[in-house]
Amino acid sequence: MTAPEVAPVTRVIDQARVDAYARHGKDPNPIHRETPEAYAGPFGKPVAHGMLVLALASEAMAAAFGKAWAESGTLKIRWRSPAFPPVRVTARCTPKSDVGGVYAYDVVCEDEAGEPLLTGTATVRP
């Protein structure tokens, strides 16, 4: 069996989404909000949570595999570049292999200019 295609997921990550994520995720780090600390920090402006970006890859895999993703899915990623709101992010999961009934995918979340924000691998046992 060959690993099936996974539809990409695209979202605009704006400051309102980042603020909501910070609130619900109980992450009050001021680097993610429009605060003096964010503007004085290493990026000079607020940066979206990495997990907010990574969630798009998980959403794509969940849409393709449902319960199997929840029960056996893994993501192994490397952060490449920060995401500055507002930014349009697309998660792509491209079939890589099918070994022993485990599908592997190359994962990339990129901004609208095609700059990778993270790269890695997703696996799932369907």
N, CA, C and O atoms as a GROMACS GRO file, in nm:
protein
  504
    1MET      N    1   0.085  -0.118   0.000
    1MET     CA    2   0.000   0.000   0.000
    1MET      C    3   0.089   0.124   0.000
    1MET      O    4   0.196   0.125   0.062
    2THR      N    5   0.047   0.227  -0.068
    2THR     CA    6   0.122   0.352  -0.076
    2THR      C    7   0.058   0.455   0.015
    2THR      O    8  -0.064   0.462   0.027
    3ALA      N    9   0.142   0.535   0.080
    3ALA     CA   10   0.090   0.641   0.166
    3ALA      C   11   0.005   0.736   0.084
    3ALA      O   12   0.048   0.782  -0.022
    4PRO      N   13  -0.116   0.766   0.130
    4PRO     CA   14  -0.206   0.853   0.053
    4PRO      C   15  -0.164   1.000   0.063
    4PRO      O   16  -0.090   1.040   0.152
    5GLU      N   17  -0.214   1.077  -0.032
    5GLU     CA   18  -0.191   1.222  -0.029
    5GLU      C   19  -0.263   1.282   0.092
    5GLU      O   20  -0.367   1.232   0.135
    6VAL      N   21  -0.207   1.388   0.145
    6VAL     CA   22  -0.268   1.463   0.255
    6VAL      C   23  -0.290   1.605   0.206
    6VAL      O   24  -0.198   1.670   0.158
    7ALA      N   25  -0.412   1.654   0.219
    7ALA     CA   26  -0.444   1.790   0.174
    7ALA      C   27  -0.373   1.893   0.261
    7ALA      O   28  -0.368   1.878   0.384
    8PRO      N   29  -0.319   1.996   0.200
    8PRO     CA   30  -0.254   2.102   0.280
    8PRO      C   31  -0.357   2.179   0.361
    8PRO      O   32  -0.476   2.182   0.328
    9VAL      N   33  -0.309   2.242   0.467
    9VAL     CA   34  -0.393   2.328   0.551
    9VAL      C   35  -0.329   2.466   0.552
    9VAL      O   36  -0.209   2.480   0.576
   10THR      N   37  -0.410   2.568   0.526
   10THR     CA   38  -0.362   2.706   0.526
   10THR      C   39  -0.446   2.789   0.623
   10THR      O   40  -0.568   2.780   0.622
   11ARG      N   41  -0.379   2.868   0.705
   11ARG     CA   42  -0.446   2.957   0.799
   11ARG      C   43  -0.370   3.089   0.805
   11ARG      O   44  -0.248   3.093   0.786
   12VAL      N   45  -0.443   3.195   0.832
   12VAL     CA   46  -0.380   3.322   0.865
   12VAL      C   47  -0.364   3.325   1.017
   12VAL      O   48  -0.461   3.312   1.091
   13ILE      N   49  -0.242   3.342   1.059
   13ILE     CA   50  -0.214   3.355   1.202
   13ILE      C   51  -0.195   3.504   1.228
   13ILE      O   52  -0.089   3.562   1.199
   14ASP      N   53  -0.300   3.565   1.282
   14ASP     CA   54  -0.294   3.708   1.313
   14ASP      C   55  -0.277   3.726   1.464
   14ASP      O   56  -0.275   3.628   1.539
   15GLN      N   57  -0.265   3.850   1.506
   15GLN     CA   58  -0.239   3.874   1.648
   15GLN      C   59  -0.356   3.827   1.735
   15GLN      O   60  -0.334   3.782   1.847
   16ALA      N   61  -0.479   3.838   1.685
   16ALA     CA   62  -0.594   3.792   1.762
   16ALA      C   63  -0.586   3.641   1.786
   16ALA      O   64  -0.618   3.594   1.895
   17ARG      N   65  -0.542   3.564   1.686
   17ARG     CA   66  -0.528   3.419   1.702
   17ARG      C   67  -0.415   3.387   1.801
   17ARG      O   68  -0.429   3.297   1.884
   18VAL      N   69  -0.306   3.461   1.793
   18VAL     CA   70  -0.194   3.440   1.886
   18VAL      C   71  -0.239   3.472   2.028
   18VAL      O   72  -0.208   3.398   2.121
   19ASP      N   73  -0.311   3.583   2.046
   19ASP     CA   74  -0.359   3.620   2.179
   19ASP      C   75  -0.454   3.514   2.235
   19ASP      O   76  -0.447   3.481   2.353
   20ALA      N   77  -0.543   3.461   2.151
   20ALA     CA   78  -0.635   3.357   2.195
   20ALA      C   79  -0.558   3.230   2.234
   20ALA      O   80  -0.589   3.167   2.335
   21TYR      N   81  -0.458   3.194   2.154
   21TYR     CA   82  -0.377   3.077   2.187
   21TYR      C   83  -0.306   3.098   2.321
   21TYR      O   84  -0.302   3.007   2.404
   22ALA      N   85  -0.250   3.216   2.342
   22ALA     CA   86  -0.180   3.246   2.469
   22ALA      C   87  -0.277   3.233   2.587
   22ALA      O   88  -0.241   3.178   2.691
   23ARG      N   89  -0.397   3.283   2.570
   23ARG     CA   90  -0.497   3.279   2.676
   23ARG      C   91  -0.539   3.135   2.706
   23ARG      O   92  -0.536   3.092   2.822
   24HIS      N   93  -0.576   3.061   2.603
   24HIS     CA   94  -0.627   2.925   2.624
   24HIS      C   95  -0.516   2.826   2.659
   24HIS      O   96  -0.539   2.728   2.730
   25GLY      N   97  -0.395   2.853   2.609
   25GLY     CA   98  -0.282   2.766   2.639
   25GLY      C   99  -0.208   2.804   2.766
   25GLY      O  100  -0.109   2.742   2.804
   26LYS      N  101  -0.259   2.910   2.831
   26LYS     CA  102  -0.199   2.959   2.955
   26LYS      C  103  -0.051   2.988   2.938
   26LYS      O  104   0.032   2.950   3.020
   27ASP      N  105  -0.021   3.056   2.827
   27ASP     CA  106   0.117   3.095   2.796
   27ASP      C  107   0.125   3.247   2.793
   27ASP      O  108   0.103   3.307   2.688
   28PRO      N  109   0.154   3.310   2.906
   28PRO     CA  110   0.152   3.455   2.913
   28PRO      C  111   0.282   3.523   2.866
   28PRO      O  112   0.299   3.643   2.887
   29ASN      N  113   0.371   3.449   2.804
   29ASN     CA  114   0.500   3.506   2.762
   29ASN      C  115   0.476   3.632   2.680
   29ASN      O  116   0.409   3.625   2.576
   30PRO      N  117   0.527   3.746   2.723
   30PRO     CA  118   0.500   3.872   2.653
   30PRO      C  119   0.561   3.880   2.513
   30PRO      O  120   0.525   3.970   2.437
   31ILE      N  121   0.653   3.790   2.477
   31ILE     CA  122   0.712   3.793   2.343
   31ILE      C  123   0.609   3.762   2.234
   31ILE      O  124   0.630   3.792   2.117
   32HIS      N  125   0.496   3.702   2.275
   32HIS     CA  126   0.392   3.666   2.179
   32HIS      C  127   0.284   3.772   2.166
   32HIS      O  128   0.195   3.761   2.081
   33ARG      N  129   0.290   3.876   2.248
   33ARG     CA  130   0.186   3.976   2.249
   33ARG      C  131   0.242   4.113   2.211
   33ARG      O  132   0.364   4.132   2.209
   34GLU      N  133   0.155   4.205   2.182
   34GLU     CA  134   0.199   4.340   2.148
   34GLU      C  135   0.231   4.413   2.279
   34GLU      O  136   0.151   4.488   2.333
   35THR      N  137   0.353   4.387   2.327
   35THR     CA  138   0.399   4.442   2.454
   35THR      C  139   0.535   4.508   2.432
   35THR      O  140   0.603   4.480   2.334
   36PRO      N  141   0.574   4.595   2.523
   36PRO     CA  142   0.708   4.653   2.514
   36PRO      C  143   0.817   4.545   2.513
   36PRO      O  144   0.919   4.560   2.445
   37GLU      N  145   0.794   4.437   2.587
   37GLU     CA  146   0.893   4.328   2.592
   37GLU      C  147   0.911   4.263   2.455
   37GLU      O  148   1.022   4.228   2.417
   38ALA      N  149   0.801   4.246   2.381
   38ALA     CA  150   0.811   4.185   2.247
   38ALA      C  151   0.891   4.275   2.153
   38ALA      O  152   0.975   4.228   2.077
   39TYR      N  153   0.863   4.406   2.159
   39TYR     CA  154   0.932   4.499   2.070
   39TYR      C  155   1.078   4.519   2.110
   39TYR      O  156   1.162   4.555   2.026
   40ALA      N  157   1.110   4.496   2.237
   40ALA     CA  158   1.248   4.506   2.284
   40ALA      C  159   1.322   4.373   2.274
   40ALA      O  160   1.443   4.367   2.296
   41GLY      N  161   1.249   4.266   2.240
   41GLY     CA  162   1.307   4.132   2.238
   41GLY      C  163   1.390   4.104   2.114
   41GLY      O  164   1.416   4.194   2.035
   42PRO      N  165   1.431   3.980   2.099
   42PRO     CA  166   1.524   3.943   1.992
   42PRO      C  167   1.469   3.960   1.851
   42PRO      O  168   1.547   3.972   1.756
   43PHE      N  169   1.337   3.961   1.835
   43PHE     CA  170   1.278   3.973   1.701
   43PHE      C  171   1.229   4.114   1.671
   43PHE      O  172   1.199   4.146   1.556
   44GLY      N  173   1.221   4.199   1.774
   44GLY     CA  174   1.177   4.337   1.755
   44GLY      C  175   1.028   4.353   1.735
   44GLY      O  176   0.981   4.463   1.707
   45LYS      N  177   0.953   4.244   1.750
   45LYS     CA  178   0.808   4.247   1.736
   45LYS      C  179   0.753   4.116   1.788
   45LYS      O  180   0.830   4.023   1.814
   46PRO      N  181   0.620   4.105   1.806
   46PRO     CA  182   0.562   3.980   1.855
   46PRO      C  183   0.585   3.864   1.757
   46PRO      O  184   0.587   3.884   1.635
   47VAL      N  185   0.602   3.746   1.812
   47VAL     CA  186   0.621   3.625   1.732
   47VAL      C  187   0.515   3.523   1.773
   47VAL      O  188   0.484   3.509   1.891
   48ALA      N  189   0.460   3.453   1.675
   48ALA     CA  190   0.358   3.351   1.704
   48ALA      C  191   0.420   3.233   1.777
   48ALA      O  192   0.539   3.204   1.761
   49HIS      N  193   0.340   3.166   1.856
   49HIS     CA  194   0.385   3.045   1.925
   49HIS      C  195   0.421   2.939   1.822
   49HIS      O  196   0.349   2.919   1.724
   50GLY      N  197   0.531   2.872   1.842
   50GLY     CA  198   0.570   2.765   1.752
   50GLY      C  199   0.465   2.655   1.745
   50GLY      O  200   0.440   2.599   1.638
   51MET      N  201   0.405   2.624   1.859
   51MET     CA  202   0.305   2.517   1.861
   51MET      C  203   0.180   2.555   1.783
   51MET      O  204   0.109   2.468   1.734
   52LEU      N  205   0.152   2.683   1.770
   52LEU     CA  206   0.040   2.730   1.690
   52LEU      C  207   0.065   2.700   1.542
   52LEU      O  208  -0.027   2.664   1.469
   53VAL      N  209   0.189   2.716   1.500
   53VAL     CA  210   0.228   2.684   1.362
   53VAL      C  211   0.227   2.532   1.342
   53VAL      O  212   0.172   2.482   1.244
   54LEU      N  213   0.287   2.459   1.435
   54LEU     CA  214   0.294   2.312   1.426
   54LEU      C  215   0.154   2.249   1.422
   54LEU      O  216   0.135   2.145   1.358
   55ALA      N  217   0.060   2.310   1.489
   55ALA     CA  218  -0.077   2.255   1.494
   55ALA      C  219  -0.137   2.239   1.355
   55ALA      O  220  -0.222   2.153   1.334
   56LEU      N  221  -0.093   2.320   1.259
   56LEU     CA  222  -0.147   2.310   1.123
   56LEU      C  223  -0.108   2.177   1.058
   56LEU      O  224  -0.187   2.118   0.985
   57ALA      N  225   0.014   2.130   1.084
   57ALA     CA  226   0.056   2.000   1.030
   57ALA      C  227  -0.025   1.888   1.094
   57ALA      O  228  -0.067   1.795   1.026
   58SER      N  229  -0.047   1.899   1.224
   58SER     CA  230  -0.128   1.798   1.291
   58SER      C  231  -0.272   1.801   1.240
   58SER      O  232  -0.334   1.695   1.226
   59GLU      N  233  -0.324   1.919   1.213
   59GLU     CA  234  -0.460   1.930   1.158
   59GLU      C  235  -0.469   1.860   1.023
   59GLU      O  236  -0.567   1.791   0.995
   60ALA      N  237  -0.369   1.878   0.938
   60ALA     CA  238  -0.369   1.813   0.806
   60ALA      C  239  -0.368   1.662   0.821
   60ALA      O  240  -0.443   1.592   0.753
   61MET      N  241  -0.283   1.612   0.910
   61MET     CA  242  -0.274   1.466   0.929
   61MET      C  243  -0.403   1.412   0.993
   61MET      O  244  -0.448   1.303   0.957
   62ALA      N  245  -0.461   1.486   1.086
   62ALA     CA  246  -0.586   1.443   1.149
   62ALA      C  247  -0.700   1.437   1.048
   62ALA      O  248  -0.784   1.347   1.054
   63ALA      N  249  -0.703   1.532   0.956
   63ALA     CA  250  -0.807   1.531   0.854
   63ALA      C  251  -0.794   1.409   0.764
   63ALA      O  252  -0.895   1.354   0.719
   64ALA      N  253  -0.672   1.366   0.739
   64ALA     CA  254  -0.649   1.251   0.651
   64ALA      C  255  -0.667   1.117   0.723
   64ALA      O  256  -0.713   1.020   0.662
   65PHE      N  257  -0.632   1.111   0.852
   65PHE     CA  258  -0.626   0.982   0.920
   65PHE      C  259  -0.716   0.968   1.043
   65PHE      O  260  -0.728   0.859   1.099
   66GLY      N  261  -0.779   1.077   1.086
   66GLY     CA  262  -0.874   1.070   1.198
   66GLY      C  263  -0.818   1.004   1.321
   66GLY      O  264  -0.713   1.043   1.373
   67LYS      N  265  -0.890   0.903   1.368
   67LYS     CA  266  -0.857   0.835   1.493
   67LYS      C  267  -0.717   0.772   1.489
   67LYS      O  268  -0.647   0.770   1.590
   68ALA      N  269  -0.677   0.723   1.374
   68ALA     CA  270  -0.543   0.663   1.362
   68ALA      C  271  -0.435   0.767   1.392
   68ALA      O  272  -0.333   0.734   1.452
   69TRP      N  273  -0.456   0.891   1.351
   69TRP     CA  274  -0.358   0.997   1.381
   69TRP      C  275  -0.353   1.021   1.533
   69TRP      O  276  -0.245   1.033   1.591
   70ALA      N  277  -0.471   1.027   1.596
   70ALA     CA  278  -0.476   1.050   1.741
   70ALA      C  279  -0.409   0.937   1.818
   70ALA      O  280  -0.347   0.961   1.922
   71GLU      N  281  -0.421   0.815   1.769
   71GLU     CA  282  -0.370   0.700   1.842
   71GLU      C  283  -0.224   0.665   1.811
   71GLU      O  284  -0.155   0.609   1.896
   72SER      N  285  -0.177   0.697   1.689
   72SER     CA  286  -0.042   0.651   1.653
   72SER      C  287   0.044   0.756   1.585
   72SER      O  288   0.159   0.729   1.549
   73GLY      N  289  -0.010   0.876   1.566
   73GLY     CA  290   0.064   0.979   1.493
   73GLY      C  291   0.181   1.035   1.571
   73GLY      O  292   0.175   1.052   1.693
   74THR      N  293   0.289   1.065   1.499
   74THR     CA  294   0.405   1.131   1.559
   74THR      C  295   0.451   1.244   1.467
   74THR      O  296   0.435   1.238   1.345
   75LEU      N  297   0.509   1.345   1.527
   75LEU     CA  298   0.572   1.454   1.454
   75LEU      C  299   0.712   1.474   1.511
   75LEU      O  300   0.730   1.484   1.632
   76LYS      N  301   0.809   1.479   1.423
   76LYS     CA  302   0.946   1.511   1.462
   76LYS      C  303   0.987   1.628   1.373
   76LYS      O  304   1.002   1.614   1.252
   77ILE      N  305   1.005   1.745   1.436
   77ILE     CA  306   1.027   1.865   1.354
   77ILE      C  307   1.148   1.944   1.403
   77ILE      O  308   1.201   1.922   1.512
   78ARG      N  309   1.188   2.035   1.319
   78ARG     CA  310   1.294   2.131   1.352
   78ARG      C  311   1.242   2.269   1.314
   78ARG      O  312   1.195   2.290   1.202
   79TRP      N  313   1.252   2.363   1.408
   79TRP     CA  314   1.211   2.500   1.380
   79TRP      C  315   1.312   2.564   1.288
   79TRP      O  316   1.433   2.548   1.306
   80ARG      N  317   1.265   2.637   1.188
   80ARG     CA  318   1.352   2.700   1.089
   80ARG      C  319   1.350   2.852   1.095
   80ARG      O  320   1.454   2.916   1.079
   81SER      N  321   1.232   2.909   1.120
   81SER     CA  322   1.220   3.055   1.118
   81SER      C  323   1.098   3.094   1.201
   81SER      O  324   1.000   3.020   1.203
   82PRO      N  325   1.102   3.208   1.269
   82PRO     CA  326   0.985   3.250   1.345
   82PRO      C  327   0.872   3.297   1.254
   82PRO      O  328   0.895   3.338   1.140
   83ALA      N  329   0.751   3.290   1.305
   83ALA     CA  330   0.632   3.337   1.233
   83ALA      C  331   0.585   3.466   1.298
   83ALA      O  332   0.555   3.470   1.417
   84PHE      N  333   0.580   3.573   1.218
   84PHE     CA  334   0.541   3.704   1.268
   84PHE      C  335   0.400   3.737   1.222
   84PHE      O  336   0.375   3.748   1.102
   85PRO      N  337   0.307   3.753   1.316
   85PRO     CA  338   0.170   3.786   1.276
   85PRO      C  339   0.161   3.927   1.219
   85PRO      O  340   0.234   4.016   1.261
   86PRO      N  341   0.072   3.948   1.122
   86PRO     CA  342  -0.010   3.846   1.056
   86PRO      C  343   0.072   3.774   0.949
   86PRO      O  344   0.149   3.835   0.875
   87VAL      N  345   0.052   3.642   0.942
   87VAL     CA  346   0.123   3.562   0.844
   87VAL      C  347   0.030   3.450   0.796
   87VAL      O  348  -0.044   3.390   0.876
   88ARG      N  349   0.034   3.424   0.668
   88ARG     CA  350  -0.045   3.314   0.609
   88ARG      C  351   0.048   3.193   0.605
   88ARG      O  352   0.151   3.195   0.537
   89VAL      N  353   0.011   3.088   0.678
   89VAL     CA  354   0.094   2.968   0.691
   89VAL      C  355   0.025   2.851   0.624
   89VAL      O  356  -0.094   2.829   0.643
   90THR      N  357   0.102   2.776   0.546
   90THR     CA  358   0.051   2.653   0.484
   90THR      C  359   0.133   2.535   0.534
   90THR      O  360   0.256   2.537   0.530
   91ALA      N  361   0.063   2.433   0.580
   91ALA     CA  362   0.126   2.307   0.622
   91ALA      C  363   0.108   2.207   0.510
   91ALA      O  364  -0.003   2.184   0.462
   92ARG      N  365   0.219   2.147   0.468
   92ARG     CA  366   0.216   2.044   0.364
   92ARG      C  367   0.280   1.916   0.419
   92ARG      O  368   0.388   1.919   0.478
   93CYS      N  369   0.211   1.806   0.397
   93CYS     CA  370   0.260   1.674   0.439
   93CYS      C  371   0.266   1.588   0.313
   93CYS      O  372   0.163   1.546   0.260
   94THR      N  373   0.387   1.563   0.265
   94THR     CA  374   0.409   1.495   0.138
   94THR      C  375   0.450   1.350   0.162
   94THR      O  376   0.543   1.324   0.238
   95PRO      N  377   0.380   1.254   0.099
   95PRO     CA  378   0.416   1.113   0.121
   95PRO      C  379   0.564   1.087   0.096
   95PRO      O  380   0.622   1.132  -0.003
   96LYS      N  381   0.624   1.013   0.188
   96LYS     CA  382   0.767   0.983   0.182
   96LYS      C  383   0.788   0.832   0.168
   96LYS      O  384   0.863   0.787   0.081
   97SER      N  385   0.722   0.753   0.254
   97SER     CA  386   0.741   0.608   0.249
   97SER      C  387   0.628   0.535   0.318
   97SER      O  388   0.547   0.594   0.391
   98ASP      N  389   0.624   0.404   0.294
   98ASP     CA  390   0.534   0.312   0.363
   98ASP      C  391   0.618   0.190   0.397
   98ASP      O  392   0.646   0.107   0.311
   99VAL      N  393   0.657   0.181   0.522
   99VAL     CA  394   0.742   0.070   0.565
   99VAL      C  395   0.673  -0.001   0.681
   99VAL      O  396   0.646   0.059   0.785
  100GLY      N  397   0.646  -0.128   0.661
  100GLY     CA  398   0.585  -0.207   0.767
  100GLY      C  399   0.450  -0.155   0.812
  100GLY      O  400   0.413  -0.170   0.929
  101GLY      N  401   0.376  -0.096   0.722
  101GLY     CA  402   0.244  -0.044   0.756
  101GLY      C  403   0.246   0.090   0.826
  101GLY      O  404   0.143   0.135   0.877
  102VAL      N  405   0.361   0.155   0.830
  102VAL     CA  406   0.371   0.290   0.887
  102VAL      C  407   0.398   0.387   0.772
  102VAL      O  408   0.497   0.374   0.700
  103TYR      N  409   0.309   0.484   0.757
  103TYR     CA  410   0.327   0.585   0.655
  103TYR      C  411   0.414   0.697   0.711
  103TYR      O  412   0.396   0.740   0.825
  104ALA      N  413   0.508   0.744   0.630
  104ALA     CA  414   0.591   0.857   0.669
  104ALA      C  415   0.570   0.970   0.568
  104ALA      O  416   0.553   0.946   0.448
  105TYR      N  417   0.572   1.092   0.619
  105TYR     CA  418   0.550   1.212   0.538
  105TYR      C  419   0.657   1.316   0.568
  105TYR      O  420   0.697   1.333   0.683
  106ASP      N  421   0.703   1.384   0.464
  106ASP     CA  422   0.785   1.504   0.483
  106ASP      C  423   0.689   1.616   0.517
  106ASP      O  424   0.587   1.635   0.450
  107VAL      N  425   0.721   1.692   0.621
  107VAL     CA  426   0.635   1.800   0.668
  107VAL      C  427   0.707   1.933   0.653
  107VAL      O  428   0.825   1.945   0.685
  108VAL      N  429   0.634   2.032   0.605
  108VAL     CA  430   0.684   2.170   0.604
  108VAL      C  431   0.566   2.262   0.633
  108VAL      O  432   0.457   2.245   0.579
  109CYS      N  433   0.590   2.360   0.718
  109CYS     CA  434   0.499   2.472   0.737
  109CYS      C  435   0.574   2.593   0.687
  109CYS      O  436   0.684   2.624   0.733
  110GLU      N  437   0.513   2.662   0.590
  110GLU     CA  438   0.583   2.775   0.528
  110GLU      C  439   0.493   2.897   0.524
  110GLU      O  440   0.371   2.887   0.526
  111ASP      N  441   0.559   3.014   0.517
  111ASP     CA  442   0.484   3.138   0.507
  111ASP      C  443   0.447   3.164   0.362
  111ASP      O  444   0.480   3.084   0.274
  112GLU      N  445   0.379   3.275   0.336
  112GLU     CA  446   0.330   3.304   0.202
  112GLU      C  447   0.441   3.325   0.100
  112GLU      O  448   0.417   3.315  -0.020
  113ALA      N  449   0.562   3.353   0.145
  113ALA     CA  450   0.676   3.369   0.054
  113ALA      C  451   0.746   3.236   0.028
  113ALA      O  452   0.844   3.230  -0.046
  114GLY      N  453   0.696   3.128   0.091
  114GLY     CA  454   0.758   2.998   0.074
  114GLY      C  455   0.873   2.972   0.170
  114GLY      O  456   0.944   2.872   0.156
  115GLU      N  457   0.893   3.061   0.267
  115GLU     CA  458   0.998   3.045   0.367
  115GLU      C  459   0.956   2.937   0.468
  115GLU      O  460   0.851   2.950   0.530
  116PRO      N  461   1.037   2.833   0.484
  116PRO     CA  462   1.000   2.730   0.583
  116PRO      C  463   1.007   2.783   0.726
  116PRO      O  464   1.108   2.840   0.767
  117LEU      N  465   0.900   2.762   0.798
  117LEU     CA  466   0.896   2.798   0.940
  117LEU      C  467   0.936   2.678   1.024
  117LEU      O  468   0.997   2.693   1.131
  118LEU      N  469   0.902   2.560   0.976
  118LEU     CA  470   0.947   2.435   1.037
  118LEU      C  471   0.948   2.327   0.930
  118LEU      O  472   0.875   2.334   0.831
  119THR      N  473   1.032   2.226   0.951
  119THR     CA  474   1.038   2.109   0.862
  119THR      C  475   1.050   1.985   0.951
  119THR      O  476   1.089   1.994   1.067
  120GLY      N  477   1.015   1.871   0.894
  120GLY     CA  478   1.028   1.750   0.971
  120GLY      C  479   0.959   1.632   0.906
  120GLY      O  480   0.941   1.626   0.784
  121THR      N  481   0.920   1.538   0.992
  121THR     CA  482   0.858   1.413   0.948
  121THR      C  483   0.738   1.382   1.034
  121THR      O  484   0.741   1.400   1.156
  122ALA      N  485   0.633   1.335   0.971
  122ALA     CA  486   0.515   1.282   1.040
  122ALA      C  487   0.505   1.134   1.007
  122ALA      O  488   0.532   1.093   0.894
  123THR      N  489   0.466   1.054   1.106
  123THR     CA  490   0.439   0.913   1.082
  123THR      C  491   0.304   0.877   1.141
  123THR      O  492   0.259   0.936   1.238
  124VAL      N  493   0.241   0.777   1.079
  124VAL     CA  494   0.112   0.728   1.128
  124VAL      C  495   0.096   0.583   1.086
  124VAL      O  496   0.138   0.543   0.978
  125ARG      N  497   0.035   0.505   1.173
  125ARG     CA  498   0.000   0.366   1.142
  125ARG      C  499  -0.152   0.364   1.120
  125ARG      O  500  -0.228   0.368   1.216
  126PRO      N  501  -0.195   0.357   0.993
  126PRO     CA  502  -0.339   0.363   0.964
  126PRO      C  503  -0.415   0.238   1.010
  126PRO      O  504  -0.537   0.229   0.992
   0.00000   0.00000   0.00000
